[in-house]
Amino acid sequence: MEKTIDYAAAKRRTNISNLVFDIIIYLVLLFVVIVTVYPFWNTIAISLNDGLDSLKGGIKLWPRKFTWKNYADLFQTDRIFNAGIISVTRTVLQTVLSVFCTSLLAYALSRKEFVLRRYLTTIIVISMYINAGLIPGYMLIKRLHLLGKYAVYIVPCLVDVFNFILVRTYINGLPDSFVESARIDGANEFKIYLQIIMPLIVPSIAMICLFTAVGAWNSWFDTYLYCSNKPKLHSLQYVLMSFLQQSQNQSTNANDANSMALAAGAGSTASKSTPISIRSSITMVATLPILVVYPFVQKYFVVGMTIGGVKE
């Protein structure tokens, strides 16, 4: 009887300890969620608030004076729509072609029967750590006659070394019996890659797709370097960056900001975009497309390396 009572007491203590531990974990996770979500939510509130009123500060979770004018100012010209088309097409093409070329190269250099695979892999990895620099890179693009052309967004990004390492590591974890069986059936290397390897590396493909798409969508410096004199090739991020600089130049000193704040406090009802409101709006325009795409890719991150493994 005493053993039963002791066992029950120990079980209760264990349950209490587990409950306390769970509460601590949930509190920590709640804190992390708040710290992560609050800046984003605050940016939304500022982007939807009147620009002059935003200069007063104190905006937390909800806008004091709701308005769409900050977004209207961003989309008031055709330039923003053309830039959006450039960014969307660039992101799609760069993602598809880069993922295909990178994964194909990773498969080729993962084959043990390829004699030069170690030397080529070493050369490729070294290029990730040792960069020629900005000027040699610009001269290379110029020698390739890519300056001011749409192809400058695609060709230099066909192979990404970091993504190459990820995919190659994933392929090396797959059983060799897949490839051997396909070769016995008479499949060539390209058919093996498309019909055998590609379906098995979907998680890694989804991962590098997200990395590549985010990088392509957020890129603006290559537009600044290679296509700044070609307005029709300006990306959305470059146009938004230019728009932000223009809005900041309208208020170059503290006196301008103070005068606008006083005007807002004096009962002015005119709505005007300011650098802080434009910056928040630009942040939301640049971020929302990635947030929409991410949930469809996230599920692949939790898939284990044993997907499609052979049971022997």
Secondary structure per residue as TSV (DSSP state, phi and psi in degrees):
chain	resnum	aa	ss	phi	psi
A	1	M	-	360.0	-41.0
A	2	E	H	-64.9	-39.1
A	3	K	H	-62.7	-38.8
A	4	T	H	-64.6	-41.4
A	5	I	H	-66.3	-43.1
A	6	D	H	-63.4	-40.1
A	7	Y	H	-64.6	-41.7
A	8	A	H	-65.7	-40.1
A	9	A	H	-65.5	-42.2
A	10	A	H	-63.5	-38.0
A	11	K	H	-65.4	-39.5
A	12	R	H	-65.3	-41.7
A	13	R	H	-62.7	-39.3
A	14	T	H	-64.3	-42.5
A	15	N	H	-63.1	-40.8
A	16	I	H	-65.3	-41.7
A	17	S	H	-63.5	-42.9
A	18	N	H	-63.4	-39.5
A	19	L	H	-64.0	-44.5
A	20	V	H	-62.9	-42.3
A	21	F	H	-63.1	-43.0
A	22	D	H	-62.6	-40.7
A	23	I	H	-62.7	-43.1
A	24	I	H	-62.5	-44.1
A	25	I	H	-61.2	-44.8
A	26	Y	H	-65.3	-37.4
A	27	L	H	-65.4	-42.1
A	28	V	H	-63.5	-45.6
A	29	L	H	-63.4	-38.3
A	30	L	H	-63.1	-40.5
A	31	F	H	-63.0	-42.8
A	32	V	H	-62.7	-41.9
A	33	V	H	-62.7	-44.2
A	34	I	H	-63.5	-45.6
A	35	V	H	-63.1	-33.0
A	36	T	H	-80.8	-41.9
A	37	V	H	-82.5	-34.3
A	38	Y	H	-58.5	-48.0
A	39	P	H	-58.5	-38.6
A	40	F	H	-66.4	-44.9
A	41	W	H	-66.0	-38.7
A	42	N	H	-63.5	-37.0
A	43	T	H	-64.5	-40.0
A	44	I	H	-61.2	-44.2
A	45	A	H	-62.2	-42.4
A	46	I	H	-68.1	-38.6
A	47	S	H	-66.2	-24.7
A	48	L	T	-99.4	8.4
A	49	N	B	-104.3	153.4
A	50	D	-	-57.9	136.3
A	51	G	H	-61.6	-45.3
A	52	L	H	-65.4	-38.2
A	53	D	H	-68.4	-30.2
A	54	S	H	-65.1	-25.3
A	55	L	T	-65.7	-21.8
A	56	K	T	-70.7	-23.5
A	57	G	-	79.3	-174.2
A	58	G	-	83.3	5.4
A	59	I	-	-82.7	123.3
A	60	K	-	-110.7	-81.2
A	61	L	S	-107.2	-24.6
A	62	W	S	-131.4	144.1
A	63	P	-	-69.8	141.1
A	64	R	S	-76.9	-41.1
A	65	K	S	-125.8	96.2
A	66	F	B	-66.9	136.3
A	67	T	-	-160.3	151.7
A	68	W	S	-101.1	5.8
A	69	K	H	-63.4	-33.8
A	70	N	H	-60.6	-41.8
A	71	Y	H	-74.5	-34.3
A	72	A	H	-63.0	-37.7
A	73	D	H	-66.2	-31.8
A	74	L	H	-70.3	-38.9
A	75	F	T	-104.2	24.4
A	76	Q	S	-82.2	-12.5
A	77	T	S	-119.2	159.6
A	78	D	H	-70.1	-18.2
A	79	R	H	-59.8	-37.4
A	80	I	H	-69.4	-34.0
A	81	F	H	-73.1	-40.1
A	82	N	H	-63.4	-40.9
A	83	A	H	-65.3	-36.1
A	84	G	H	-64.6	-40.4
A	85	I	H	-63.5	-42.7
A	86	I	H	-60.3	-45.1
A	87	S	H	-67.0	-40.5
A	88	V	H	-66.3	-49.1
A	89	T	H	-65.2	-39.0
A	90	R	H	-63.5	-43.7
A	91	T	H	-62.6	-43.8
A	92	V	H	-66.0	-50.5
A	93	L	H	-65.1	-44.5
A	94	Q	H	-64.4	-39.0
A	95	T	H	-65.9	-48.8
A	96	V	H	-63.7	-50.8
A	97	L	H	-69.9	-40.5
A	98	S	H	-66.3	-42.6
A	99	V	H	-65.0	-41.6
A	100	F	H	-63.7	-50.8
A	101	C	H	-66.7	-40.6
A	102	T	H	-66.1	-45.3
A	103	S	H	-68.8	-35.5
A	104	L	H	-65.1	-42.7
A	105	L	H	-65.1	-39.6
A	106	A	H	-62.9	-39.3
A	107	Y	H	-65.8	-43.0
A	108	A	H	-62.6	-40.9
A	109	L	T	-87.0	3.1
A	110	S	T	-96.8	-8.2
A	111	R	-	-77.8	124.1
A	112	K	T	-66.5	-26.4
A	113	E	T	-79.5	-6.4
A	114	F	-	-81.8	111.8
A	115	V	T	-62.9	-39.7
A	116	L	T	-92.8	13.1
A	117	R	H	-64.3	-37.9
A	118	R	H	-69.0	-41.8
A	119	Y	H	-66.9	-44.9
A	120	L	H	-66.4	-39.1
A	121	T	H	-62.6	-41.3
A	122	T	H	-62.3	-43.9
A	123	I	H	-62.5	-42.5
A	124	I	H	-65.6	-43.1
A	125	V	H	-67.2	-38.2
A	126	I	H	-60.3	-35.9
A	127	S	H	-64.3	-19.5
A	128	M	H	-76.0	-28.2
A	129	Y	H	-97.1	-30.0
A	130	I	-	-114.4	110.9
A	131	N	-	-107.7	141.2
A	132	A	-	-66.5	-26.8
A	133	G	-	113.3	172.3
A	134	L	H	-69.7	-45.9
A	135	I	H	-67.3	-49.0
A	136	P	H	-59.2	-36.1
A	137	G	H	-64.0	-40.7
A	138	Y	H	-65.2	-41.6
A	139	M	H	-64.4	-36.0
A	140	L	H	-64.8	-45.4
A	141	I	H	-60.6	-38.0
A	142	K	H	-67.7	-42.0
A	143	R	H	-64.6	-30.4
A	144	L	T	-82.4	0.9
A	145	H	T	59.0	42.3
A	146	L	-	-105.3	-4.0
A	147	L	T	-63.4	131.1
A	148	G	T	71.0	19.3
A	149	K	S	-122.1	150.8
A	150	Y	G	-62.2	-29.7
A	151	A	G	-63.8	-17.9
A	152	V	G	-66.6	-19.4
A	153	Y	G	-80.6	-19.8
A	154	I	T	-108.0	-52.7
A	155	V	G	-58.9	-48.5
A	156	P	G	-66.0	-12.1
A	157	C	G	-110.9	16.1
A	158	L	S	-65.3	-32.3
A	159	V	-	-128.1	125.0
A	160	D	-	-109.8	125.2
A	161	V	H	-66.2	-43.2
A	162	F	H	-63.0	-44.7
A	163	N	H	-64.9	-35.3
A	164	F	H	-58.9	-43.9
A	165	I	H	-64.3	-41.4
A	166	L	H	-61.8	-48.8
A	167	V	H	-67.9	-41.0
A	168	R	H	-63.2	-40.9
A	169	T	H	-62.8	-40.0
A	170	Y	H	-64.1	-45.3
A	171	I	H	-65.0	-37.3
A	172	N	H	-63.6	-22.0
A	173	G	T	-84.2	-6.0
A	174	L	S	-83.0	147.5
A	175	P	-	-64.1	139.3
A	176	D	T	-69.2	-16.8
A	177	S	H	-64.9	-24.9
A	178	F	H	-61.8	-52.2
A	179	V	H	-67.0	-41.0
A	180	E	H	-62.6	-42.4
A	181	S	H	-63.8	-40.8
A	182	A	H	-65.9	-38.6
A	183	R	H	-66.8	-37.4
A	184	I	H	-62.3	-35.4
A	185	D	T	-78.1	-2.0
A	186	G	T	94.0	12.7
A	187	A	-	-77.7	139.7
A	188	N	-	-83.1	176.4
A	189	E	H	-64.7	-40.3
A	190	F	H	-66.7	-38.3
A	191	K	H	-68.3	-37.7
A	192	I	H	-61.9	-42.4
A	193	Y	I	-63.7	-45.0
A	194	L	I	-73.7	-42.5
A	195	Q	I	-99.0	-19.7
A	196	I	I	-110.0	-54.5
A	197	I	I	-74.0	-47.3
A	198	M	H	-55.9	-47.2
A	199	P	H	-63.4	-25.8
A	200	L	H	-83.4	-19.5
A	201	I	T	-108.3	24.6
A	202	V	H	-55.8	-42.8
A	203	P	H	-58.7	-44.4
A	204	S	H	-69.3	-35.3
A	205	I	H	-63.1	-44.1
A	206	A	H	-62.8	-37.5
A	207	M	H	-64.9	-49.0
A	208	I	H	-73.2	-24.2
A	209	C	H	-61.3	-45.0
A	210	L	H	-65.0	-45.5
A	211	F	H	-58.6	-46.9
A	212	T	H	-67.0	-43.2
A	213	A	H	-64.5	-42.6
A	214	V	H	-63.3	-43.8
A	215	G	H	-63.6	-42.2
A	216	A	H	-68.0	-40.0
A	217	W	H	-67.4	-39.1
A	218	N	H	-86.4	-6.2
A	219	S	-	-74.0	134.8
A	220	W	-	-138.9	-21.2
A	221	F	H	-67.6	-34.6
A	222	D	H	-66.7	-34.1
A	223	T	H	-64.2	-41.3
A	224	Y	H	-62.5	-38.1
A	225	L	H	-78.6	-45.0
A	226	Y	H	-108.0	-22.4
A	227	C	S	-132.8	22.4
A	228	S	T	-65.4	-26.2
A	229	N	T	-92.9	10.7
A	230	K	-	-122.2	86.6
A	231	P	G	-56.3	-31.2
A	232	K	G	-70.7	-15.0
A	233	L	G	-106.9	8.4
A	234	H	-	-69.2	133.3
A	235	S	-	-81.8	165.0
A	236	L	H	-63.2	-42.0
A	237	Q	H	-64.4	-37.0
A	238	Y	H	-67.2	-42.0
A	239	V	H	-65.1	-42.1
A	240	L	H	-64.4	-39.4
A	241	M	H	-62.9	-43.0
A	242	S	H	-64.3	-40.8
A	243	F	H	-63.4	-39.9
A	244	L	H	-65.6	-41.7
A	245	Q	H	-63.2	-40.0
A	246	Q	H	-64.3	-41.2
A	247	S	H	-68.4	-33.4
A	248	Q	H	-72.3	-31.5
A	249	N	H	-69.3	-18.9
A	250	Q	T	-73.0	-18.1
A	251	S	S	-132.7	81.5
A	252	T	-	-88.1	-10.6
A	253	N	S	-142.9	168.0
A	254	A	H	-66.6	-28.1
A	255	N	H	-64.4	-39.0
A	256	D	H	-63.0	-43.7
A	257	A	H	-64.3	-40.4
A	258	N	H	-67.1	-38.5
A	259	S	H	-65.2	-38.4
A	260	M	H	-67.2	-39.1
A	261	A	H	-64.8	-40.5
A	262	L	H	-65.6	-37.9
A	263	A	H	-63.2	-39.1
A	264	A	H	-68.0	-37.2
A	265	G	H	-74.7	-19.3
A	266	A	T	-84.8	5.2
A	267	G	T	100.0	14.9
A	268	S	-	-67.4	131.4
A	269	T	-	-99.9	-2.6
A	270	A	-	-70.8	135.8
A	271	S	-	-96.1	130.1
A	272	K	-	-141.3	137.4
A	273	S	-	-77.6	141.7
A	274	T	-	-125.9	166.4
A	275	P	H	-52.9	-40.8
A	276	I	H	-68.8	-37.4
A	277	S	H	-73.6	-38.6
A	278	I	H	-65.7	-40.9
A	279	R	H	-61.3	-41.7
A	280	S	H	-65.8	-41.5
A	281	S	H	-64.1	-42.0
A	282	I	H	-63.1	-40.4
A	283	T	H	-59.7	-42.6
A	284	M	H	-69.0	-41.2
A	285	V	H	-62.8	-37.7
A	286	A	H	-77.2	-24.5
A	287	T	H	-95.2	-37.4
A	288	L	H	-56.8	-43.4
A	289	P	H	-58.1	-39.1
A	290	I	H	-68.0	-38.4
A	291	L	H	-65.7	-31.1
A	292	V	H	-72.1	-38.1
A	293	V	H	-79.4	-34.8
A	294	Y	H	-56.2	-44.1
A	295	P	H	-58.3	-27.5
A	296	F	H	-78.2	-16.9
A	297	V	H	-104.2	-23.7
A	298	Q	H	-60.5	-31.6
A	299	K	G	-63.0	-25.1
A	300	Y	G	-76.3	-16.2
A	301	F	G	-71.5	-22.0
A	302	V	G	-95.8	1.8
A	303	V	-	-78.4	132.7
A	304	G	-	-74.4	168.1
A	305	M	T	-71.4	-12.2
A	306	T	T	-91.2	10.8
A	307	I	T	-58.9	131.3
A	308	G	T	70.2	15.6
A	309	G	-	-66.0	159.3
A	310	V	-	-88.2	131.7
A	311	K	-	-97.3	113.5
A	312	E	-	-114.4	360.0
